[in-house]
Amino acid sequence: RNDTRSSVVVFLILRCGREASSSAPGEESDEIPFGDGNRLKEDGVAVAPHGERCWRVLPAGREKRGPYCPKPRLEEDPAAVAVWEEHNPLNGAVYRNTDCLIQWPGRGRVHLQCSVDITKIKLAEAALELRLEQQELMSAMSQLFMSTESTASLIRQALEMAGKFLRGDKLMVTTHEPGSPELRIAHE
């Protein structure tokens, strides 16, 4: 069962063309036995870091593992799988990382990470959230105008709602008379 799991994970790593970085648990080496060029280039690594300590090259210059590293949790529960997101400050990308411990041929158990760039998904998600906020604002404004309050009061409330949405200090409605070079503030 463990050999099958390891084979499937290695196949998926190779298939998705992402980096697989690994280290030997329980040892201080944290050496990388394998890593593909795609993610390494995105992380600014010019040469294959095989045999290097993962935390020294990914990201460069660390003196020890970062606090985000899931390896200690995986060592506590070797059958666990850790899924987490990482923002790369070098290229602005967001990655979904999947980490687990597997048996590596000739090396024993190693820490394997598969990283998938989810930047476009995150941007689409943010755009959808903004669209939902806009629709909620428009719905709230529409409901506001069903009130029996004065029109001036309703417009002021709608401008306050729109200002909060736009994170602005002040919104105004202006009017323009044909032939006049000036705008007149109707509501603020």
ChimeraX attribute file (.defattr): number of C-alpha atoms within 10 A of each C-alpha:
attribute: neighborCount
match mode: 1-to-1
recipient: residues
	/A:1	6
	/A:2	10
	/A:3	12
	/A:4	9
	/A:5	12
	/A:6	19
	/A:7	15
	/A:8	12
	/A:9	18
	/A:10	17
	/A:11	12
	/A:12	13
	/A:13	20
	/A:14	15
	/A:15	9
	/A:16	11
	/A:17	17
	/A:18	20
	/A:19	22
	/A:20	23
	/A:21	25
	/A:22	27
	/A:23	25
	/A:24	22
	/A:25	18
	/A:26	12
	/A:27	8
	/A:28	10
	/A:29	13
	/A:30	23
	/A:31	21
	/A:32	23
	/A:33	21
	/A:34	16
	/A:35	22
	/A:36	16
	/A:37	16
	/A:38	12
	/A:39	20
	/A:40	21
	/A:41	13
	/A:42	14
	/A:43	18
	/A:44	14
	/A:45	16
	/A:46	10
	/A:47	9
	/A:48	16
	/A:49	20
	/A:50	14
	/A:51	13
	/A:52	16
	/A:53	22
	/A:54	22
	/A:55	18
	/A:56	17
	/A:57	18
	/A:58	19
	/A:59	16
	/A:60	12
	/A:61	9
	/A:62	13
	/A:63	10
	/A:64	12
	/A:65	16
	/A:66	12
	/A:67	7
	/A:68	10
	/A:69	13
	/A:70	19
	/A:71	25
	/A:72	14
	/A:73	13
	/A:74	18
	/A:75	15
	/A:76	9
	/A:77	12
	/A:78	16
	/A:79	11
	/A:80	13
	/A:81	16
	/A:82	15
	/A:83	14
	/A:84	14
	/A:85	15
	/A:86	14
	/A:87	14
	/A:88	13
	/A:89	10
	/A:90	10
	/A:91	10
	/A:92	10
	/A:93	16
	/A:94	20
	/A:95	19
	/A:96	17
	/A:97	18
	/A:98	17
	/A:99	23
	/A:100	25
	/A:101	25
	/A:102	22
	/A:103	17
	/A:104	18
	/A:105	10
	/A:106	6
	/A:107	10
	/A:108	11
	/A:109	19
	/A:110	23
	/A:111	24
	/A:112	29
	/A:113	27
	/A:114	25
	/A:115	23
	/A:116	18
	/A:117	17
	/A:118	17
	/A:119	15
	/A:120	11
	/A:121	11
	/A:122	14
	/A:123	12
	/A:124	12
	/A:125	12
	/A:126	12
	/A:127	12
	/A:128	12
	/A:129	12
	/A:130	13
	/A:131	12
	/A:132	12
	/A:133	13
	/A:134	15
	/A:135	12
	/A:136	12
	/A:137	17
	/A:138	15
	/A:139	11
	/A:140	13
	/A:141	18
	/A:142	12
	/A:143	10
	/A:144	15
	/A:145	16
	/A:146	9
	/A:147	10
	/A:148	8
	/A:149	10
	/A:150	9
	/A:151	11
	/A:152	12
	/A:153	12
	/A:154	17
	/A:155	19
	/A:156	16
	/A:157	16
	/A:158	20
	/A:159	19
	/A:160	18
	/A:161	17
	/A:162	18
	/A:163	15
	/A:164	14
	/A:165	13
	/A:166	12
	/A:167	9
	/A:168	10
	/A:169	8
	/A:170	12
	/A:171	17
	/A:172	15
	/A:173	13
	/A:174	12
	/A:175	12
	/A:176	12
	/A:177	9
	/A:178	7
	/A:179	6
	/A:180	8
	/A:181	7
	/A:182	11
	/A:183	11
	/A:184	12
	/A:185	11
	/A:186	12
	/A:187	14
	/A:188	14
